[in-house]
């Protein structure tokens, strides 16, 4: 089943809103998928698309600096965070 571009945009907005609420703490793909009630692989593809647009940042290392083998954490890009923050103030 194909999801329309408009629905993909809406879901991407939900992802950005969730990452905004957890900023500056990065969250795993599985947590994002759980919070917006979507399939993990689908969410991963949307996050990759947002990364290409420089809206989110992918973190592939843990706190000790070791690379994750099969996981990624995500956080809102700083520029996008400032835009969201300005929008929230009104």
N, C-alpha and C positions, 0 to 999 in steps of 0.2 A: 504494500500500500504506500502510495506517495503522499507526502505531506506538503501542502501548498507553501509557497514562499512567505505568504502573510502569516501563516501559523508558525513557521520556523522563526520569524522575526519576533512574534509574541513570546514564544518559548525562550528565545535568546534574551528578551527583556526580563523575563522571570529569573533567568540565571544571573544577569547583571544585578538585579535587585537583591537577590540572595547574597551575592558576593559583596555588595555594598553593605549589607547588614552585618556581615562578618568581618569587614575590613578592620584592621590590617592583617588579621589572621588568615593565612591561606588554608583552603579546605581541599580534601581529596575529591576526586571525580565521583566516587561512590556516594559521598555525603551530599554533593550537589544534586545528583540523580535522585536520591532519597527525598530530599527536601522539595523538589518540584515534581515528584512522582512520575518520573520518566525512566526509560531504559538507559542503562549506563553507557552502552555503545553509542546510542543516539546523542546523549548529552556530551560525550567525548567528541563526537564530530562537530557539534555546535560550538564547543569550547575551542576546538582547533580553528574553526572559522573565525571566531571572535579574536583569537590570538593573531591570526593573519591580518585582521583589521586593527591590531594593536590596542584592543579594548581590554584584554586580560593578559596576565603574565603567567606563564607556566613555570613551576618550580620542580626541578627533578632531583633535588638533593635534600637530605634530612638536616636536622639542626647541627649534627656533627660534621656536615660537609660530605657525607657519603652519598653516592648516586643511588637513587631508587632503581631497582631492576625493572619493575613492571607497573609502577604507580606514578602518579603526578599529583601535585597540589596546585591549586589555582588561586589567584587573587586578582582583584580589580586593578587595572592599570592606574597609575597615579593621576594622569590627566583626566581619565574618565571619572575617578573618585571626586576630583575637584569640580567637575561639571555636575555630577549628581548632587554634591553638597550644595552648590550654588542654586540648583533647581529646587532643592528641599527648602532653602531659606525663603525662596519665593520672590 
